[in-house]
Amino acid sequence: AALGIGLLLAAVTGGALAWAGPMMYMIVAQFALIGDWPSPWMWPARPPHDLGGALCAGLVFAAGIVVATIRGARAFREV
């Protein structure tokens, strides 16, 4: 999921800021681990064989691959 978030953010903000999305996801996932959140989007906090968490992580990764393939990362334009 974190890689998919990075790919999606690279298409929106560009490659230089694409690291911010996975970093924020990691911070939220840490709170999910501490607080025992039941949401499948917080798949690091789910049990190892959880189908919902695997589907959510796979969907975000697939969306990131599709968007990065079709659109690509935004190029930084110097002024």
N, C-alpha and C positions, 0 to 999 in steps of 0.2 A: 504494500500500500504506500509506503514512504517513497519508493521509486516512482510509482505512478503519480503521486502528488508532485514530485519534483519535475516529471515530464510535463504534466499539465501546467504547472507554474512557469516552466521555461517557455511554453507557447504563449503565455499571457504577459509575463513581465520580462522575459529574456533570460539568457543563461546566467548572467551575473547575479541575479536575485533568486534563482531557482532553488537555492539551498534553504531559503527561509521557510518554505512550506513543510518539507520533511522535518526541519528543526522544531517548528511549532507542533507538528503531529507527534513528535517524540515527547515533547513536554506534556501535551494532553494525555498521551498514553501512559506517562509516569503517574499522573493523577488518577487515571483509570485503574492502574495496578494497585495504587494505595487505597483507593476508595471502593474497589471491587464493583465497577460499573458493569451492568449487564448488556450494554449495547454491542451489537456485532461489529460496528465500525471501530471499536476499540479492540481489535483482534489480538493485540499482544496480551491483553488481560483475560482472554478467553481460554478455556481448556484446550489442550493440544489437538483433539479430534473434533473440534467444533465446526460444523458445516457452514453456519451463518458467517462466522469470522473469515473462513477461507473464501467464501463467495464474495464478501465485501472487498477483501484484499485483492482478489483476482479481478473483480470488476474495475476497481480503480487502476490497477496495473494495465489492464486491457484498454481502458479509456485513454490512459497516458500514452501508450504505444500508438494507438490510432491517431490521436491528435498530433503527436510528435512526427508521425510519418506523413500525415497529410499537410500539416501547416509548418512544422519545423519550429525551432527556437527563434525568437525574435532577435534580430541582429542589433547590436549597439551602434547607434549612429552618432558619430562625432560631429560637433558643431564647429 
